Amino acid sequence: QWRKSDQSQIYEGIDKTIENINRLLGSNCKMIFKEELTVTFFEHGVPFREDQVYLDALDPHNVRYIEGEKSVSVQCLEFKGLTGKLRNRYGEGCIGREFSKDKKKLFYSRIAFPVKDEETADDLQYELVNLIRYGHELTFK
């Protein structure tokens, strides 16, 4: 059973973790959490893409630095591993992506965050895994 104090601690953890992530991402991206996670990507200071990310369907064991892309990638849980409510809700992808210019929403099974160096990537991976675990606690508790 949920205790109110448990839930508020999780939300506090999410807020602090997002604050750390936003600091690491700099001006390239901004995360906001209000019931679900929204990530806005910027190019030359102008938003060009917005992703709705379902934390409970991200895989905390599949957060990787991709050297060739200079990015940290996060995969969704495998679709075949989702059951019941999660399977119905997320379909084939847990990231709903909308580009500013065409407003068309598509679903993807991965999100990648640009980073400036490997040290930033290490710190970002740590924070993203924590954020995903908080999302799983909210859903699976």
VMD Tcl script that draws the C-alpha trace (Angstrom):
set ca {
  {0.00 0.00 0.00}
  {1.17 3.53 -0.78}
  {2.01 5.82 2.08}
  {1.83 9.53 1.27}
  {5.38 10.07 2.61}
  {6.74 7.41 0.21}
  {5.14 9.13 -2.76}
  {6.35 12.61 -1.78}
  {9.91 11.28 -1.33}
  {9.79 9.81 -4.83}
  {8.57 13.10 -6.32}
  {11.30 14.99 -4.44}
  {13.85 12.53 -5.84}
  {12.50 13.03 -9.36}
  {12.69 16.83 -9.04}
  {16.27 16.78 -7.71}
  {17.38 14.29 -10.37}
  {15.83 16.36 -13.18}
  {17.58 19.44 -11.80}
  {20.91 17.56 -12.02}
  {20.13 16.30 -15.53}
  {19.18 19.77 -16.79}
  {22.47 21.11 -15.44}
  {24.38 18.38 -17.31}
  {22.47 18.91 -20.58}
  {23.05 22.65 -20.68}
  {21.16 24.61 -23.32}
  {20.60 21.63 -25.69}
  {17.66 20.10 -23.80}
  {15.32 20.79 -20.93}
  {13.35 18.23 -18.90}
  {10.13 18.94 -17.07}
  {8.10 16.43 -15.02}
  {4.37 16.95 -14.50}
  {2.72 13.51 -14.31}
  {4.88 12.49 -17.27}
  {8.31 13.51 -18.48}
  {8.65 16.07 -21.27}
  {12.01 16.70 -22.93}
  {12.37 19.72 -25.21}
  {15.35 19.84 -27.59}
  {16.75 23.17 -28.79}
  {18.75 24.22 -31.83}
  {20.29 27.71 -31.72}
  {18.09 28.48 -28.72}
  {14.86 27.58 -30.54}
  {12.80 24.48 -29.62}
  {12.62 22.06 -32.54}
  {11.46 18.82 -30.94}
  {9.46 17.71 -27.91}
  {9.43 14.18 -26.55}
  {6.86 12.76 -24.13}
  {8.73 10.05 -22.25}
  {7.01 7.33 -20.24}
  {9.48 6.70 -17.41}
  {7.89 3.43 -16.35}
  {8.58 1.91 -19.78}
  {12.27 2.91 -19.99}
  {14.91 0.27 -19.33}
  {17.30 1.26 -16.50}
  {19.69 -1.48 -17.66}
  {19.93 -0.05 -21.17}
  {21.39 3.44 -20.66}
  {24.56 3.75 -22.77}
  {27.11 6.27 -23.97}
  {27.46 6.12 -27.76}
  {30.87 7.54 -28.56}
  {30.31 8.02 -32.30}
  {27.16 10.07 -31.65}
  {28.51 11.82 -28.54}
  {25.22 10.99 -26.87}
  {23.69 9.00 -24.04}
  {20.99 6.66 -25.30}
  {18.09 5.20 -23.30}
  {16.04 2.30 -24.67}
  {12.46 1.38 -23.87}
  {11.75 -1.93 -22.20}
  {11.24 -4.62 -24.81}
  {7.64 -4.63 -25.99}
  {7.37 -8.39 -25.46}
  {8.28 -7.82 -21.80}
  {5.40 -5.42 -21.21}
  {2.12 -6.79 -19.92}
  {-1.40 -5.56 -19.27}
  {-1.76 -1.81 -18.77}
  {1.80 -1.05 -19.91}
  {1.45 -3.03 -23.14}
  {-1.83 -1.29 -24.02}
  {-0.52 2.17 -23.13}
  {2.84 2.17 -24.91}
  {2.37 0.03 -27.97}
  {5.66 -0.22 -29.85}
  {7.44 2.79 -28.35}
  {7.61 4.64 -25.04}
  {8.72 7.97 -26.48}
  {6.18 10.14 -28.28}
  {8.13 12.58 -30.46}
  {6.74 15.71 -32.07}
  {8.78 18.04 -34.29}
  {7.92 21.75 -34.12}
  {7.67 22.28 -37.86}
  {5.22 19.51 -38.81}
  {3.46 18.76 -35.48}
  {3.25 15.07 -36.41}
  {3.64 12.73 -33.42}
  {5.54 9.47 -33.89}
  {6.59 6.84 -31.36}
  {10.14 5.63 -30.84}
  {11.84 3.02 -28.68}
  {14.88 5.14 -27.81}
  {15.84 8.65 -26.79}
  {19.36 10.11 -27.08}
  {20.79 13.09 -25.22}
  {23.75 14.97 -26.72}
  {26.77 15.36 -24.42}
  {30.00 17.33 -24.72}
  {32.38 14.70 -23.30}
  {32.67 11.29 -21.68}
  {32.76 12.65 -18.13}
  {29.42 14.40 -18.67}
  {28.11 11.17 -20.23}
  {29.08 9.17 -17.12}
  {27.30 11.63 -14.83}
  {24.26 11.77 -17.11}
  {23.98 7.97 -17.26}
  {23.99 7.80 -13.46}
  {21.25 10.45 -13.16}
  {19.10 8.91 -15.93}
  {19.19 5.48 -14.27}
  {18.08 7.10 -11.00}
  {15.26 8.95 -12.77}
  {14.03 5.76 -14.46}
  {14.08 3.88 -11.15}
  {11.97 6.62 -9.54}
  {9.52 6.29 -12.45}
  {9.33 2.53 -11.90}
  {8.72 3.06 -8.17}
  {5.73 5.28 -8.93}
  {4.21 2.68 -11.25}
  {5.13 -0.65 -9.72}
  {4.87 0.03 -5.99}
}
mol new
graphics top color blue
foreach p $ca { graphics top sphere $p radius 0.5 }
foreach p [lrange $ca 0 end-1] q [lrange $ca 1 end] { graphics top cylinder $p $q radius 0.2 }
display resetview
